[in-house]
Amino acid sequence: MLRIAMRSIPILALFSAALGICQSLPTAEKRAEVDLFGMYTRSATDYGLPLDNGVTIGGSLLATTAHFGKPGLSFRYTWVKGPVVDEYLWSGGGEWHAKLWRIMPYAMVSVGVGGLSMSSYSDSGPGWLVGGGADIPLRRNYSIRMEFSQSWVKFSGPAPIFSYAPSSGSVGLVYRIH
């Protein structure tokens, strides 16, 4: 009896391999990824002629299960300092990333709180941000990010509708956690 069982083991192994009864798919599927980014920001403000320099830092949580791109949530902080005016914007909102060959273009819409400081005036108020850009992969987890954004912030200010709307261009690095 033992002899029959020992002879059937190699036959069972060959039979299961011939039918493809083995693991060909991963055991787990990642449904999300995290992007962390830091960028140099050059901003054209509403006040003063020179372009201002600053930084943008943030992160995104992207779903990888969508058929047409990767929807996600993004949070960011932009701080810009110049000779005439200093500005900041905390914002959070939605993003949509697509894949076009190796480049990943994206669009974003965020809401948040922005602030402005000049020599004799400082205020903050609600704002929103619209923009987009592209991630160009360098290695598996790193990409170069180029972005353009436009923000609008409304203040209480001296006039009933006092606001500013700077536009910014940014370039930096993205670290992607798969």
C-alpha positions in Angstrom: 0.0 0.0 0.0 2.8 2.4 0.9 4.4 1.6 -2.5 1.4 2.7 -4.4 1.1 5.9 -2.5 4.8 6.7 -3.1 4.4 6.1 -6.9 1.4 8.4 -7.2 3.1 11.5 -5.6 5.2 12.3 -8.7 2.2 11.6 -11.0 0.1 14.0 -8.9 2.8 16.7 -9.1 3.0 16.4 -12.9 -0.8 16.4 -13.3 -1.3 19.6 -11.2 1.6 21.3 -13.0 0.1 20.4 -16.4 -3.3 21.8 -15.4 -1.7 25.0 -14.1 -2.8 24.5 -10.5 -0.3 26.8 -9.0 -0.2 30.4 -7.8 0.3 32.7 -10.7 -1.4 35.8 -9.2 -0.1 37.8 -6.2 -1.7 36.9 -2.9 -2.5 40.6 -2.1 -3.5 43.5 -4.2 -2.6 47.1 -3.2 -5.7 49.3 -3.4 -3.9 52.6 -2.6 -0.6 54.4 -2.8 0.8 57.4 -1.1 2.7 60.3 -2.7 4.8 62.6 -0.6 6.1 65.7 -2.4 8.3 68.8 -1.9 8.7 71.5 -4.6 10.3 74.9 -5.2 7.6 77.4 -6.0 7.8 80.6 -8.1 4.7 82.8 -7.6 3.3 85.8 -9.5 1.3 87.7 -6.8 -1.3 90.3 -7.3 0.8 92.8 -5.3 4.2 93.9 -6.5 6.0 93.3 -9.7 8.8 90.8 -8.7 8.1 87.1 -8.7 8.3 85.6 -5.3 10.1 82.4 -4.2 8.7 79.7 -1.9 8.0 76.0 -1.2 5.1 73.6 -1.5 5.0 70.4 0.5 2.2 67.8 0.8 0.9 64.4 0.2 -1.7 62.5 -1.7 -3.6 59.2 -1.0 -4.5 57.7 -4.4 -6.8 54.8 -5.1 -5.3 52.3 -7.6 -8.5 50.4 -8.3 -10.1 52.8 -10.8 -10.1 51.8 -14.4 -9.4 55.3 -15.8 -6.7 56.8 -13.7 -6.1 57.2 -10.0 -8.5 59.4 -8.0 -7.3 60.6 -4.6 -7.2 63.1 -1.8 -4.4 65.6 -1.5 -3.2 67.9 1.3 -0.7 70.7 0.8 1.0 73.8 2.3 2.4 76.6 0.1 4.5 79.4 1.6 5.9 82.2 -0.6 8.0 85.1 0.5 8.9 88.2 -1.5 10.1 91.8 -1.1 6.5 93.2 -1.1 4.2 90.5 0.1 4.3 87.1 1.9 1.6 84.5 1.3 0.6 81.1 2.5 -2.1 78.6 1.7 -3.2 75.4 3.5 -5.5 73.3 1.3 -7.0 69.9 0.8 -9.1 68.4 -1.9 -9.3 66.0 -4.8 -6.8 64.9 -7.4 -7.1 62.7 -10.5 -3.9 61.1 -12.0 -3.8 59.5 -15.4 -1.0 57.6 -17.2 0.1 58.7 -20.6 3.0 56.4 -21.6 5.5 56.9 -18.7 4.3 60.4 -17.8 1.5 60.8 -15.2 -0.5 64.0 -15.8 -2.8 65.1 -13.0 -5.4 67.7 -12.2 -6.4 69.0 -8.7 -9.0 71.1 -7.0 -8.6 72.1 -3.3 -10.2 74.3 -0.7 -8.5 75.8 2.4 -7.3 78.8 4.2 -4.8 81.4 2.9 -3.0 84.4 4.3 -1.2 87.5 3.2 1.2 89.8 5.0 2.5 93.2 3.8 4.4 95.8 5.7 1.4 97.3 7.4 -1.4 94.7 6.8 -1.9 91.0 7.5 -5.1 88.9 7.0 -6.3 85.4 6.2 -9.5 83.9 4.8 -11.0 81.1 2.9 -9.6 80.1 -0.5 -9.4 77.5 -3.2 -6.8 76.2 -5.5 -7.0 74.8 -9.1 -4.1 73.4 -11.0 -2.4 70.5 -12.6 0.9 69.1 -13.7 2.8 66.0 -14.5 5.0 63.4 -12.8 7.9 62.1 -14.8 9.3 58.9 -13.3 13.0 58.7 -12.4 13.1 55.4 -10.6 10.4 53.0 -9.2 9.5 55.2 -6.2 10.8 58.7 -7.3 9.4 61.1 -9.9 10.0 64.7 -10.9 6.9 66.8 -10.5 6.1 70.0 -12.5 3.0 71.9 -11.6 1.0 75.0 -12.4 -1.7 76.3 -10.0 -4.0 79.3 -9.5 -5.4 80.2 -6.1 -8.0 82.6 -4.9 -8.3 83.8 -1.3 -10.9 86.2 0.1 -10.2 88.5 3.1 -12.2 90.8 5.3 -9.8 93.6 4.4 -10.6 97.3 4.0 -12.8 96.8 1.0 -15.9 94.5 1.2 -14.4 92.2 -1.3 -10.7 92.2 -0.8 -8.9 89.2 -2.3 -5.8 88.0 -4.1 -5.2 85.4 -6.8 -1.6 84.4 -7.3 -0.5 82.0 -9.9 2.4 79.6 -9.3 4.7 77.3 -11.1 6.5 74.6 -9.1 9.1 71.9 -9.7 10.2 69.3 -7.2 10.4 65.6 -6.2 7.7 63.0 -5.4 8.3 59.9 -3.3 5.7 57.2 -4.0 4.9 54.5 -1.5 3.3 51.6 -3.4 
